[in-house]
């Protein structure tokens, strides 16, 4: 199984790629994918993907155009398009 991962510009700058096809095991959740990507790309992307020591991540995730609110419960399917982008804040 493979999913297609697109990184927003700030995240692409951290990992050096704008997109990639990522092989996954059957039953992989969004949370599991993020953990695999954190290992693959290392710091500082890993801190954004996992929330680092605080566990609070500014990362937003959509799969096939729909926001994912529960990363642990959302199981990925082969061919899914996963968009990763950093939340924006400020005034």
C-alpha positions as CSV (number, residue, x, y, z in Angstrom):
1,X,0.0,0.0,0.0
2,X,1.2,3.5,-0.7
3,X,-0.1,7.0,0.2
4,X,0.9,10.3,-1.4
5,X,2.1,12.9,1.1
6,X,2.2,16.6,0.2
7,X,4.1,19.0,2.5
8,X,3.3,22.7,2.8
9,X,6.1,25.1,2.1
10,X,7.3,25.5,5.8
11,X,7.3,21.8,6.3
12,X,9.0,21.1,2.9
13,X,11.8,23.4,4.0
14,X,12.3,21.3,7.1
15,X,12.4,17.9,5.3
16,X,13.7,18.9,1.9
17,X,10.9,17.5,-0.2
18,X,7.5,18.9,-1.3
19,X,5.9,15.5,-1.8
20,X,6.6,11.8,-1.6
21,X,4.9,8.5,-2.1
22,X,5.1,6.6,1.2
23,X,4.7,2.8,1.4
24,X,2.6,1.9,4.5
25,X,1.3,-1.3,6.1
26,X,-2.4,-2.2,6.1
27,X,-4.1,-0.6,9.1
28,X,-1.7,2.3,9.4
29,X,-3.3,5.4,11.0
30,X,-2.5,9.0,10.4
31,X,-0.8,9.0,13.8
32,X,1.3,6.0,12.7
33,X,2.2,7.7,9.4
34,X,3.4,10.8,11.2
35,X,5.6,8.7,13.5
36,X,7.1,7.0,10.5
37,X,7.7,10.4,8.7
38,X,9.3,11.8,11.9
39,X,11.8,8.9,12.0
40,X,12.4,9.1,8.2
41,X,13.1,12.9,8.2
42,X,14.4,13.5,11.7
43,X,14.6,16.8,13.5
44,X,13.4,19.5,13.2
45,X,10.4,18.1,11.2
46,X,9.9,15.3,13.8
47,X,9.1,17.9,16.5
48,X,6.5,19.5,14.3
49,X,4.9,16.2,13.4
50,X,4.8,14.8,16.9
51,X,4.6,17.9,19.0
52,X,8.0,17.3,20.6
53,X,8.3,17.1,24.4
54,X,5.0,19.1,24.9
55,X,3.0,16.8,22.7
56,X,1.3,19.8,21.2
57,X,1.7,20.0,17.5
58,X,0.7,22.9,15.3
59,X,0.3,20.5,12.4
60,X,-2.9,20.2,10.5
61,X,-3.7,17.1,8.4
62,X,-6.2,16.4,5.7
63,X,-6.8,13.2,3.9
64,X,-8.4,13.3,0.5
65,X,-9.5,16.9,1.2
66,X,-11.1,16.3,4.6
67,X,-9.5,17.5,7.9
68,X,-8.5,14.7,10.2
69,X,-9.4,15.5,13.8
70,X,-8.6,12.1,15.4
71,X,-5.2,11.0,14.0
72,X,-5.2,7.8,16.0
73,X,-8.6,6.6,14.7
74,X,-8.2,7.6,11.0
75,X,-7.0,4.5,9.1
76,X,-5.3,5.2,5.8
77,X,-6.1,3.5,2.5
78,X,-3.8,2.9,-0.4
79,X,-3.9,5.9,-2.8
80,X,-4.9,8.4,-0.1
81,X,-3.7,11.9,-0.5
82,X,-2.3,13.2,2.8
83,X,-1.7,17.0,3.1
84,X,0.4,18.2,6.0
85,X,0.5,21.9,6.8
86,X,1.4,24.0,9.8
87,X,-1.3,25.9,11.6
88,X,-1.2,29.6,11.2
89,X,-1.8,32.0,14.1
90,X,-1.4,35.6,14.9
91,X,-3.3,38.8,14.5
